[in-house]
């Protein structure tokens, strides 16, 4: 369905020279692979072939006007959302470039928040949705090892924070594309449901578009696959957005939270609405990673069963702003209508503090999920899977902030696996994880949330 030499020569001939608009400004379009001028052509082709064989391939094909058109194009109107900005797409998935696969019709939307903005990134995330009007109401083919149940939709995460396209040069230098998958994998190891994902090569209307993280959306459909029943049996939220059900139970929870834990009765009422042991593990992970980008409106999901009534469960999502400085401390973060507010109010309870301290000791113990060796080994496993493919990502997007669009903060460089990605991976494995456990324990002790 493609050739390595064809990808190296892709030009985007006849396609727009600019993409989405933002405050009167238009993003310069970029379709090429930035092959270094001094590179050996045969060696470049060999390395790219190896990179392309390292991951599955996802091909998305839609009408050119639906992708680039002045009036209807998704890439021309990246900040639009909703049903009006969903386009029919033909999807082909192959486990290898010439391996087994399947083809299906679906709907395609631009996905995400900050990453939608043309100035912030030319590599946008997508959401693929299955509907009867396109052919099938759900995807019966398994996209993930061990997957059970059909998928109504999935997300193609492009990467924003700690990527080679970020506006901050320090974040471009620390790009690893692994923090969010590591957070979700770690929550699973801690014993809780988490969205499965796998890196893939994306091809968009015949052009190579880079490495994406193909990921389950942790919505009501995910809840039904995980805990049983139907999607309609669940309230589900993407932060402040109601995805399924209504806000009645959430408002009840937050009313109890904001009233404070004043006695056993108020704590019992809150625990009837919230799975507190699971919530402690959710907070432990985000506080360990020192999540620097979550509030009432972004970067977490939650769900509860309506029929029969159940308790709220939180789901890890978009943990790109984690694993930065081993001394980072987020224990005082607080925002109403968010997990941090729930945590701050629950801390009023001695029972909760003791339970939190017990679980912290469990998960930070040698060999446990958040121990230095286990955390680093989990990260290394993800890195080993991704590394062979990133040469293709570097050719596609590694030079954009240097040669195509210099945005906000320099210095501007041509980013590569050897000079940028590997040093950051090594830093995390050899310096971050070994230092984080003791630093985090000290922070918890000072807050009365860790017991020897």
Rosetta blueprint (number, residue, H / E / L):
1 X L
2 X L
3 X L
4 X H
5 X H
6 X H
7 X H
8 X H
9 X L
10 X L
11 X L
12 X L
13 X L
14 X L
15 X L
16 X L
17 X L
18 X E
19 X E
20 X E
21 X E
22 X E
23 X L
24 X L
25 X E
26 X E
27 X E
28 X E
29 X L
30 X L
31 X L
32 X L
33 X L
34 X L
35 X L
36 X L
37 X L
38 X L
39 X L
40 X L
41 X H
42 X H
43 X H
44 X H
45 X H
46 X H
47 X H
48 X H
49 X H
50 X H
51 X H
52 X H
53 X H
54 X L
55 X L
56 X E
57 X E
58 X E
59 X E
60 X E
61 X E
62 X L
63 X L
64 X H
65 X H
66 X H
67 X H
68 X H
69 X L
70 X L
71 X L
72 X L
73 X L
74 X L
75 X L
76 X L
77 X L
78 X L
79 X L
80 X L
81 X L
82 X L
83 X H
84 X H
85 X H
86 X L
87 X E
88 X E
89 X E
90 X E
91 X E
92 X E
93 X E
94 X E
95 X L
96 X L
97 X L
98 X L
99 X L
100 X L
101 X E
102 X E
103 X E
104 X E
105 X E
106 X E
107 X E
108 X E
109 X E
110 X E
111 X E
112 X L
113 X L
114 X H
115 X H
116 X H
117 X L
118 X L
119 X L
120 X L
121 X L
122 X L
123 X L
124 X L
125 X E
126 X E
127 X E
128 X E
129 X E
130 X L
131 X L
132 X H
133 X H
134 X H
135 X L
136 X L
137 X L
138 X L
139 X E
140 X L
141 X L
142 X L
143 X L
144 X L
145 X L
146 X L
147 X L
148 X L
149 X L
150 X L
151 X E
152 X L
153 X E
154 X E
155 X E
156 X E
157 X E
158 X L
159 X L
160 X L
161 X L
162 X L
163 X L
164 X L
165 X L
166 X L
167 X L
168 X L
169 X H
170 X H
171 X H
172 X H
173 X H
174 X L
175 X L
176 X L
177 X L
178 X L
179 X H
180 X H
181 X H
182 X H
183 X H
184 X H
185 X H
186 X H
187 X H
188 X H
189 X H
190 X L
191 X L
192 X L
193 X L
194 X L
195 X L
196 X L
197 X E
198 X E
199 X E
200 X E
201 X E
202 X E
203 X E
204 X E
205 X L
206 X L
207 X E
208 X E
209 X E
210 X E
211 X E
212 X E
213 X E
214 X E
215 X E
216 X E
217 X L
218 X L
219 X L
220 X H
221 X H
222 X H
223 X H
224 X H
225 X H
226 X H
227 X H
228 X L
229 X L
230 X L
231 X H
232 X H
233 X H
234 X E
235 X E
236 X E
237 X E
238 X E
239 X L
240 X L
241 X E
242 X E
243 X E
244 X E
245 X L
246 X L
247 X L
248 X H
249 X H
250 X H
251 X H
252 X H
253 X H
254 X H
255 X H
256 X H
257 X H
258 X H
259 X H
260 X L
261 X L
262 X L
263 X L
264 X H
265 X H
266 X H
267 X H
268 X H
269 X H
270 X H
271 X H
272 X L
273 X L
274 X E
275 X L
276 X H
277 X H
278 X H
279 X H
280 X H
281 X H
282 X H
283 X H
284 X H
285 X H
286 X H
287 X H
288 X H
289 X L
290 X L
291 X L
292 X L
293 X L
294 X L
295 X E
296 X L
297 X L
298 X E
299 X L
300 X E
301 X E
302 X E
303 X E
304 X E
305 X E
306 X L
307 X L
308 X L
309 X L
310 X L
311 X L
312 X E
313 X E
314 X E
315 X E
316 X E
317 X L
318 X L
319 X L
320 X L
321 X L
322 X L
323 X L
324 X L
325 X L
326 X L
327 X L
328 X L
329 X L
330 X L
331 X L
332 X L
333 X L
334 X L
335 X L
336 X L
337 X L
338 X L
339 X H
340 X H
341 X H
342 X H
343 X H
344 X H
345 X H
346 X H
347 X L
348 X L
349 X L
350 X H
351 X H
352 X H
353 X H
354 X H
355 X H
356 X H
357 X H
358 X H
359 X H
360 X H
361 X H
362 X H
363 X H
364 X H
365 X L
366 X L
367 X L
368 X L
369 X L
370 X L
371 X L
372 X H
373 X H
374 X H
375 X H
376 X H
377 X H
378 X H
379 X H
380 X H
381 X H
382 X H
383 X H
384 X H
385 X H
386 X H
387 X H
388 X L
389 X L
390 X H
391 X H
392 X H
393 X H
394 X H
395 X H
396 X H
397 X H
398 X L
399 X L
400 X H
401 X H
402 X H
403 X H
404 X H
405 X L
406 X L
407 X L
408 X L
409 X L
410 X L
411 X L
412 X L
413 X L
414 X L
415 X L
416 X L
417 X H
418 X H
419 X H
420 X H
421 X H
422 X H
423 X H
424 X H
425 X H
426 X H
427 X H
428 X H
429 X H
430 X H
431 X H
432 X H
433 X H
434 X H
435 X H
436 X H
437 X H
438 X H
439 X H
440 X H
441 X H
442 X H
443 X H
444 X H
445 X H
446 X H
447 X L
448 X L
449 X L
450 X L
451 X L
452 X L
